[in-house]
Amino acid sequence: MHSAKTEFTGSQGTPLAARLELPDDTPCAYALFAHCFTCSKDVLAASRICKALTAYDIAVLRFDFTGLGGSGGDFGNTDFSSNIEDLVLAADHLRTTYAAPTLLIGHSLGGAAVLAARHRIPEARAVATIGAPADPEHVLHLLGDRRDDIERDGEADVVLGGRKFRVRASFLADVAAQPQARCIAELDAALLVMHSPVDELVGVDHARRIFDTARHPKSFIAIDGADHLLTRQADATFAASVLAAWAPRYAFSPADSRPTG
């Protein structure tokens, strides 16, 4: 396994920092990983899962969304729609430099983003979510009392995970307007939903709602005992092993075999 730094232009026209994890042998498939809300490509879950997948000859591109980690741009000017655009541009980058991703993986809000972006990445035949909300608007509960300030003043600083972020009213409006249920129902790809039954930030009922809305083929795996961020290495390793066992049936198959539900 080896890792290569790369970058591509994001939704705001600024460079986005990325890292491609490559197996020692020729990849059987390329995957795209979307990290959690206000996290980065180097958060433990993203790093561990992407590296573990290379043992199964799956190459994975992980990147920092606009305004986060090593990427350029202003987080305050981003929203869920710009996250989707960043994902599409990341897929374009993979398609141009290596091969288009046939597997999309998203953690937390990143999971909601890959569900929404699938229809704009036609080669993606499999989508996996980890601790994802059924609706991106769920993330607004993290804003607490500051949500009222944002609605009143148009913007406010919010502390998330010990860091300060500027959140604007346009972000609130954007997540509220997302047709997420329709995106899930019309996914046109195999779906794997992974969720901890004791997830403290995104309750497991969100997994049920995603699963019930999606068409077959779909699968659910409980990551029993894990926290939301999969901070225990064993939980990330388990998620990677499940992905590696599930993905070949869909992501490694010829393009004309994509399931239609």
ROBA-905296 format. One record per residue: x, y, z of N, C-alpha, C in turn. Coordinates in steps of 0.1 Angstrom, whole numbers, padded with zeros to 4 digits, always signed. Example, Ala and Ser with C-alpha at 12.3 -4.5 7.8 and 13.67 -1.06 7.14 Angstrom:
+0132-0057+0078+0123-0045+0078+0132-0033+0078 +0128-0022+0071+0137-0011+0071+0129+0000+0079 
//
This chain:
+0008-0012+0000+0000+0000+0000+0009+0012+0000 +0005+0022-0008+0012+0035-0008+0002+0046-0010 +0006+0058-0006-0003+0069-0006+0003+0081-0014 -0006+0088-0021-0001+0099-0030-0009+0111-0027 -0003+0122-0024-0010+0135-0023-0014+0140-0037 -0025+0146-0037-0030+0152-0050-0039+0164-0046 -0043+0171-0056-0053+0182-0054-0061+0184-0067 -0072+0190-0065-0081+0194-0077-0089+0206-0073 -0095+0212-0083-0102+0225-0081-0116+0222-0076 -0120+0228-0065-0133+0226-0059-0144+0235-0064 -0155+0235-0057-0167+0242-0061-0166+0257-0060 -0156+0262-0052-0154+0277-0052-0142+0281-0060 -0137+0272-0068-0125+0275-0077-0112+0275-0070 -0112+0270-0057-0099+0269-0050-0095+0255-0049 -0081+0253-0047-0076+0239-0047-0081+0231-0034 -0085+0219-0037-0089+0210-0026-0078+0199-0024 -0074+0198-0011-0063+0188-0008-0069+0174-0007 -0062+0164-0013-0067+0151-0014-0055+0141-0012 -0059+0129-0009-0049+0118-0008-0055+0105-0014 -0047+0099-0023-0051+0087-0029-0044+0075-0023 -0052+0066-0017-0046+0054-0011-0046+0043-0022 -0034+0038-0025-0033+0028-0036-0028+0015-0031 -0034+0004-0036-0029-0010-0032-0016-0012-0039 -0008-0022-0035+0004-0026-0041+0002-0032-0055 -0009-0039-0057-0013-0044-0070-0022-0035-0077 -0025-0038-0090-0034-0030-0098-0048-0030-0091 -0054-0018-0089-0067-0017-0082-0078-0025-0090 -0086-0032-0082-0098-0038-0088-0109-0028-0090 -0108-0017-0082-0119-0006-0083-0113+0006-0076 -0119+0018-0080-0116+0030-0073-0128+0035-0065 -0126+0040-0053-0136+0045-0045-0134+0059-0041 -0144+0066-0037-0144+0080-0033-0149+0081-0019 -0142+0087-0009-0146+0088+0005-0149+0102+0009 -0161+0104+0015-0165+0118+0019-0166+0118+0034 -0158+0127+0040-0157+0127+0055-0169+0134+0062 -0169+0134+0075-0180+0139+0083-0180+0154+0084 -0191+0160+0089-0193+0174+0089-0182+0181+0097 -0175+0191+0092-0164+0199+0097-0152+0190+0101 -0152+0178+0096-0140+0170+0099-0130+0173+0087 -0121+0163+0085-0112+0164+0074-0109+0150+0068 -0102+0149+0058-0098+0136+0052-0089+0128+0061 -0083+0134+0071-0074+0127+0080-0080+0123+0093 -0093+0125+0094-0100+0121+0107-0098+0105+0107 -0097+0100+0119-0094+0086+0121-0102+0076+0113 -0115+0078+0112-0124+0069+0105-0120+0069+0090 -0118+0081+0084-0115+0082+0070-0101+0076+0067 -0091+0079+0075-0078+0074+0073-0077+0059+0074 -0083+0054+0085-0082+0039+0087-0090+0031+0077 -0102+0035+0074-0110+0028+0065-0104+0028+0051 -0099+0040+0046-0093+0040+0033-0081+0032+0032 -0072+0033+0042-0060+0025+0041-0063+0010+0042 -0073+0006+0050-0076-0008+0051-0082-0014+0038 -0089-0006+0031-0095-0011+0018-0084-0014+0008 -0072-0008+0009-0062-0011-0001-0057-0025+0000 -0059-0031+0012-0055-0045+0014-0064-0055+0005 -0075-0049+0001-0085-0057-0008-0084-0052-0022 -0073-0045-0026-0071-0040-0039-0081-0029-0044 -0086-0022-0034-0095-0011-0037-0087+0002-0035 -0086+0011-0045-0079+0024-0043-0090+0034-0039 -0086+0043-0030-0096+0052-0024-0091+0066-0024 -0098+0075-0029-0095+0090-0028-0103+0096-0017 -0096+0102-0008-0103+0110+0003-0098+0124+0002 -0106+0134+0005-0103+0148+0003-0109+0156+0013 -0104+0169+0014-0110+0178+0023-0120+0187+0016 -0132+0188+0021-0142+0197+0015-0137+0211+0015 -0143+0219+0007-0139+0234+0006-0139+0240+0020 -0128+0247+0024-0127+0254+0036-0123+0246+0048 -0120+0233+0046-0117+0224+0057-0103+0218+0055 -0097+0214+0066-0084+0207+0064-0074+0215+0056 -0068+0209+0047-0058+0215+0038-0063+0222+0026 -0077+0222+0025-0083+0228+0012-0085+0243+0014 -0085+0249+0002-0087+0263+0001-0102+0267+0002 -0105+0279+0002-0119+0284+0002-0124+0287+0016 -0135+0293+0017-0141+0298+0030-0152+0289+0034 -0151+0282+0045-0162+0273+0050-0175+0280+0051 -0174+0293+0055-0186+0301+0057-0195+0303+0044 -0188+0301+0033-0195+0302+0020-0200+0289+0014 -0198+0278+0022-0202+0265+0017-0215+0261+0023 -0221+0250+0017-0233+0245+0021-0234+0230+0016 -0245+0224+0018-0246+0210+0014-0245+0208-0001 -0250+0218-0008-0250+0217-0023-0235+0219-0028 -0227+0227-0021-0213+0228-0025-0205+0216-0022 -0209+0209-0011-0203+0196-0008-0206+0186-0019 -0218+0186-0024-0221+0177-0035-0213+0180-0047 -0211+0193-0050-0203+0197-0061-0189+0193-0059 -0183+0195-0047-0170+0190-0044-0168+0175-0047 -0178+0167-0043-0178+0153-0046-0177+0150-0061 -0186+0157-0068-0186+0155-0083-0173+0158-0089 -0167+0169-0085-0154+0173-0090-0143+0164-0086 -0144+0158-0074-0134+0148-0070-0136+0135-0079 -0148+0132-0082-0150+0120-0091-0144+0124-0105 -0146+0136-0110-0141+0140-0122-0126+0139-0122 -0119+0143-0111-0105+0142-0110-0100+0128-0111 -0107+0119-0104-0103+0105-0104-0105+0099-0119 -0116+0103-0125-0119+0098-0138-0108+0102-0148 -0103+0115-0147-0093+0120-0156-0079+0114-0153 -0076+0112-0141-0062+0109-0137-0060+0093-0136 -0070+0086-0132-0069+0072-0130-0081+0065-0136 -0092+0064-0129-0104+0058-0134-0116+0063-0125 -0128+0063-0131-0139+0068-0123-0143+0060-0112 -0147+0065-0101-0151+0057-0089-0164+0049-0092 -0163+0036-0088-0175+0028-0089-0181+0026-0076 -0174+0030-0065-0179+0029-0051-0178+0043-0044 -0189+0047-0038-0189+0060-0031-0191+0056-0016 -0183+0062-0007-0184+0059+0007-0185+0072+0014 -0195+0074+0024-0196+0086+0031-0199+0084+0046 -0192+0092+0054-0193+0091+0069-0201+0102+0074 -0212+0100+0082-0220+0110+0088-0226+0119+0077 -0224+0132+0077-0230+0141+0067-0224+0138+0053 -0211+0132+0053-0206+0128+0041-0214+0116+0035 -0220+0108+0043-0229+0098+0038-0241+0103+0031 -0247+0114+0037-0258+0121+0031-0254+0127+0017 -0241+0132+0017-0236+0138+0005-0235+0128-0007 -0229+0116-0004-0227+0106-0014-0241+0101-0020 -0251+0100-0011-0264+0096-0015-0270+0106-0025 -0267+0119-0022-0272+0130-0031-0264+0131-0044 -0251+0128-0043-0243+0130-0055-0243+0118-0065 -0248+0107-0061-0247+0095-0069-0252+0097-0083 -0263+0104-0085-0269+0106-0098-0261+0114-0107 -0251+0121-0102-0242+0129-0110-0228+0122-0112 -0227+0110-0107-0215+0102-0109-0219+0089-0115 -0222+0089-0128-0228+0077-0134-0221+0064-0133 -0208+0064-0131-0201+0051-0130-0203+0045-0116 -0207+0052-0106-0209+0047-0093-0220+0037-0092 -0217+0024-0090-0227+0014-0089-0230+0009-0075 -0222+0014-0066-0224+0010-0052-0222+0022-0043 -0230+0024-0032-0229+0035-0023-0230+0029-0009 -0221+0033+0000-0220+0029+0014-0221+0041+0023 -0229+0041+0033-0230+0051+0043-0226+0046+0056 -0220+0054+0064-0216+0051+0078-0221+0062+0087 -0230+0058+0096-0235+0068+0106-0242+0080+0099 -0248+0078+0088-0253+0090+0080-0267+0094+0085 -0270+0107+0085-0284+0111+0087-0293+0108+0075 -0306+0106+0078-0315+0103+0067-0318+0116+0059 -0316+0128+0066-0319+0141+0060-0307+0150+0065 -0301+0157+0055-0290+0166+0059-0294+0177+0069 -0307+0180+0070-0311+0190+0079-0309+0186+0094 -0307+0173+0096-0304+0168+0110-0291+0175+0116 -0282+0179+0107-0270+0185+0112-0272+0198+0119 -0284+0204+0117-0286+0217+0123-0288+0217+0138 -0290+0205+0144-0291+0204+0158-0278+0206+0165 -0267+0205+0157-0254+0207+0163-0251+0222+0165 -0259+0231+0159-0258+0245+0161-0263+0250+0174 -0272+0242+0180-0277+0246+0193-0284+0260+0193 -0282+0268+0203-0289+0281+0204-0284+0291+0193 -0272+0288+0187-0267+0297+0177-0275+0297+0165 -0284+0287+0163-0292+0287+0151-0301+0299+0151 -0306+0303+0163-0315+0315+0163-0307+0327+0160 -0294+0328+0164-0286+0340+0160-0283+0340+0145 -0281+0328+0139-0279+0328+0125-0291+0333+0117 -0303+0328+0122-0315+0332+0115-0318+0347+0116 -0315+0352+0128-0317+0366+0131-0307+0375+0124 -0294+0372+0125-0284+0381+0120-0278+0377+0106 -0282+0365+0102-0277+0361+0088-0265+0353+0089 -0258+0353+0100-0246+0345+0102-0242+0346+0117 -0233+0336+0121-0228+0336+0134-0217+0326+0135 -0208+0328+0145-0197+0318+0147-0202+0307+0156 -0199+0295+0152-0204+0283+0160-0192+0274+0163 -0191+0270+0175-0180+0261+0179-0184+0246+0177 -0177+0239+0169-0180+0225+0166-0167+0217+0167 -0168+0207+0176-0156+0199+0178-0144+0207+0183 -0147+0218+0191-0136+0226+0197-0130+0236+0187 -0136+0237+0175-0131+0247+0165-0143+0257+0162 -0139+0269+0158-0149+0279+0155-0151+0279+0140 -0164+0279+0136-0168+0280+0122-0178+0291+0120 -0177+0298+0109-0187+0308+0105-0198+0301+0097 -0211+0301+0102-0222+0295+0095-0232+0306+0091 -0236+0306+0079-0245+0316+0074-0259+0310+0072 -0269+0319+0071-0283+0315+0069-0285+0308+0056 -0277+0310+0047-0278+0303+0034-0275+0288+0036 -0267+0284+0046-0265+0270+0049-0277+0264+0054 -0284+0271+0063-0297+0266+0069-0307+0263+0058 -0308+0273+0049-0318+0273+0038-0315+0261+0028 -0302+0259+0026-0298+0249+0016-0301+0235+0021 -0298+0232+0034-0300+0218+0039-0315+0216+0040 -0323+0226+0043-0337+0225+0044-0344+0222+0031 -0337+0226+0020-0343+0225+0006-0339+0212-0001 -0331+0204+0005-0326+0192-0002-0337+0181-0004 -0338+0176-0015-0348+0165-0018-0342+0151-0015 -0337+0149-0002-0329+0138+0001-0337+0124-0001 -0349+0124+0004-0357+0112+0002-0358+0108-0012 -0360+0117-0021-0361+0114-0035-0347+0108-0040 -0336+0114-0036-0323+0110-0040-0321+0095-0036 -0325+0092-0024-0324+0078-0019-0333+0069-0026 -0345+0073-0028-0355+0064-0035-0350+0061-0050 -0344+0071-0056-0340+0070-0070-0324+0068-0071 -0319+0062-0061-0304+0060-0061-0298+0053-0073 -0305+0043-0077-0301+0035-0089-0287+0029-0087 -0284+0024-0075-0272+0018-0072-0274+0009-0060 -0265-0001-0058-0266-0009-0046-0262-0001-0034 -0269-0004-0023-0267+0005-0011-0263-0004+0001 -0253+0000+0009-0249-0006+0021-0250+0005+0032 -0259+0003+0042-0261+0012+0053-0254+0006+0065 -0244+0013+0071-0237+0009+0083-0239+0019+0094 -0243+0014+0106-0246+0024+0116-0245+0017+0130 -0240+0025+0140-0239+0019+0153-0253+0021+0160 -0258+0010+0166-0270+0011+0174-0270+0021+0186 -0257+0024+0190-0256+0034+0201-0250+0047+0197 -0251+0050+0184-0246+0063+0179-0252+0074+0187 -0243+0083+0193-0247+0093+0201-0250+0106+0194 -0247+0107+0181-0249+0120+0174-0260+0118+0164 -0260+0107+0157-0270+0104+0146-0277+0091+0150 -0288+0091+0156-0295+0079+0161-0297+0069+0150 -0297+0056+0154-0298+0045+0145-0311+0045+0137 -0321+0053+0142-0334+0054+0134-0332+0060+0120 -0321+0068+0119-0318+0074+0106-0314+0063+0096 -0307+0053+0101-0303+0042+0092-0316+0035+0087 -0325+0033+0097-0338+0026+0093-0345+0034+0082 -0346+0047+0084-0353+0056+0074-0346+0055+0060 -0332+0055+0060-0325+0054+0047-0328+0041+0041 -0327+0030+0049-0329+0016+0044-0344+0015+0038 -0353+0020+0046-0367+0018+0042-0370+0026+0029 -0364+0037+0027-0366+0046+0015-0360+0040+0003 -0348+0034+0004-0341+0029-0007-0347+0016-0013 -0344+0014-0026-0349+0002-0033-0338-0008-0032 -0342-0021-0034-0332-0032-0035-0323-0030-0047 -0310-0035-0047-0304-0042-0036-0299-0033-0025 -0301-0037-0013-0297-0029-0001-0294-0038+0010 -0285-0034+0019-0281-0042+0030-0279-0032+0042 -0280-0038+0054-0278-0031+0066-0268-0039+0075 -0258-0032+0080-0249-0038+0090-0247-0029+0102 -0249-0035+0114-0248-0028+0126-0233-0028+0131 -0227-0017+0134-0214-0016+0139-0216-0015+0154 -0218-0026+0160-0223-0027+0174-0212-0021+0184 -0217-0012+0192-0208-0006+0203-0199+0005+0198 -0200+0009+0185-0191+0019+0180-0196+0033+0184 -0188+0043+0185-0192+0057+0186-0194+0063+0172 -0199+0075+0172-0202+0081+0159-0190+0082+0150 -0179+0086+0156-0167+0089+0148-0158+0076+0146 -0163+0065+0151-0155+0052+0149-0140+0054+0154 -0139+0060+0166-0126+0063+0171-0118+0050+0175 -0124+0039+0177-0117+0027+0180-0113+0020+0167 -0100+0017+0166-0095+0012+0153-0102-0001+0149 -0106-0009+0159-0113-0022+0156-0126-0019+0148 -0133-0008+0152-0146-0005+0145-0143+0000+0131 -0133+0008+0128-0130+0012+0115-0125+0000+0106 -0118-0009+0112-0113-0021+0105-0125-0030+0102 -0134-0031+0111-0146-0039+0108-0154-0033+0097 -0156-0020+0097-0163-0014+0086-0156-0016+0073 -0143-0015+0072-0136-0017+0060-0137-0032+0055 -0137-0041+0064-0138-0055+0060-0152-0058+0055 -0162-0052+0061-0176-0054+0055-0177-0048+0041 -0171-0036+0040-0171-0030+0027-0164-0038+0016 -0153-0043+0020-0145-0051+0011-0152-0064+0006 -0160-0070+0016-0167-0082+0012-0180-0079+0004 -0186-0067+0006-0198-0064-0001-0196-0058-0014 -0186-0049-0016-0184-0041-0028-0182-0049-0041 -0174-0060-0041-0171-0066-0053-0183-0071-0061 -0194-0075-0055-0206-0079-0062-0211-0068-0071 -0209-0055-0067-0215-0044-0074-0204-0035-0081 -0195-0031-0073-0185-0021-0078-0175-0027-0087 -0172-0040-0087-0162-0046-0095-0169-0052-0108 -0182-0051-0109-0189-0057-0120-0189-0048-0133 -0191-0054-0144-0192-0045-0157-0202-0034-0155 -0200-0024-0163-0209-0012-0162-0223-0015-0165 -0225-0025-0175-0239-0027-0179-0247-0036-0169 -0240-0039-0158-0247-0048-0148-0252-0040-0136 -0251-0026-0137-0256-0018-0125-0270-0021-0122 -0273-0024-0109-0287-0027-0105-0296-0015-0107 -0309-0018-0111-0318-0008-0113-0329-0007-0103 -0329-0017-0093-0339-0017-0082-0352-0020-0087 
//
